[in-house]
Structures are given as structure tokens and as C-alpha cells.
Amino acid sequence: YNVFGKWLHSQTIPVPDSLRSNVQLNQALVTFQRAALSARTIGSYSTGVRAWLRFTALSEIPGQSTSHPRISEDILIYFVTHCATNLHLKYTTIKVYLAGIRNYYILGGYPNPLLTLQGQSPLRRGILCLQGNETRPRLPITVDILQRLCNLLRQGVFGPYFGLRLFPTGTPFCPVTTLQQFLSVRHKMFPLATEPLFLLPELTPLNRRIFTESLRILLARIGLQPHLFAGHSFRIGAATTAASAHIPDHLIQTFGRWSSNCYRTYTRTPESLLQHAFHKMATL
């Protein structure tokens, strides 16, 4: 039966050798297709392709070439099942992996392996039913929380305090002073010129895991529920704070370097603003 919908590979006419051998067109094609993707999307796609190649290697699936194993509806059904069962991936992540595989084969000069991903498929419904549709809450890091975190850091919780901002403000969050403090601490560590900007005392790079773990330690110490926050809470908090300060939408989008209006999904409207809006409407 058809799980995701039609698969284009069984119906598409193979690309002629005259087009496959056209170096100029193929280089332009790859350039245009890659330009359409953000660095974050390319990274997610690459992760999905690596998972696919590992799966096909372990399953001993023969390849159309050394880098593009044979692909079919049945094989992809097993791959999706593998992702959900063995890799413990959410279906939203699996969809990204499938999009990455599709992009990978197209860039490799092969026909699009997928025509559509039908939403009403038995496999999709089964995975969603077992996984549930819950999303992990992520609360914003507001100015008040940020101030409390900075005060805690200045007490030396993790060692010498330093931080990084973008523009001078003349406030306790002034980026110029903060950056000078950070560079002074970093200089005393005698790092190599090739090492990352953010280093831990043992000269190892500051990575996402350590950052998130340290953030949650601080949040717990100021009495908040750390599991409700993540690194992305800073972007949510910035958008929320900007909206509360009545900063225009286009400036919020610029400050956050968003290329679309997705920042609106990050804005958490404070209840006080809603109450004020109701009161103002009632007095018109």
C-alpha cells in the first residue's frame, strides 16, 4: 500500500546523459539549490543523509552509485520505522530527514525520490499516535530573568564573570565593558590564535550542551524551573521584551536576523499587556 503518497522515481523519465554531462548547467543548478537553504537547514539535511547512508550500509542495500544507494518506497518505509524505533526520533525530525534525502538525490543528479509526503498515511498516524503530539514548552529569558542571571554570574558561580552583547548601552548590560572583561580573562588563558573565541578554563570550546547545562543550573538557583528553558529562550525573551517595549515588528525582525515573520511565534504576550488592551478597548 502507499504510505506517504506517490513516489516520483518510478514515473520520472531519467535525466539524459547530455544534461548530466553539462558541467556549466550542473554547477549552476547546485549553486541555486544550495542558495535556497539556510546553514541550519543544510546541517539538518546532512544529518538526515548520514542516517540514511548508515541505514543502507547496515541493511546492505545496493547502490545506484557508491554514494547514492538504491531508493524505493518500501526501503524508505523501513528507514522511517528505523528512525522512530532505533533512533527515537520525533516524526517532525523524520520529515526533515526525508526532505534532506530528497535534496541529496536531486543534487546528485538523480530523479526526485519523492513526489509528495501525504499527511494522512497509516505509518505517519501510527507514529504520531504512539509518540503523542506534545511539544516541549520553552519559556522566554526576559530582562528581569537576565538581570538575575547576570547578578548570579558576577558572584563567581562558574568562575570569572564575562558575557557578550552587540551594542554599547551604558547600562549593566553594556557590551563594551562586558567584552573588555571577557577578552581580559581570555588573554590570561594564553589561547592559541586558532582556538575558538569562547573557551572554558581548561581551554576546551564552549559547546551547546555545556551552555544549556550551565544556564539551567543558574535558573534553578534563582528559583525557576530549569527544564522549561533552553538556549532558544534568549531569542524568545528578546522578541517578547521588544514587543512589550512596543518596538515595531520590522525592527524586531531585523534585530533577531529573521528572514521571515516566524519571530511572531516566539513572542509571548504578557498578561499585563492583555489586561491593558482589554481595559483600553472597554473605554473607547
Beta strands, then each sheet from edge to edge (+ up, - down):
end
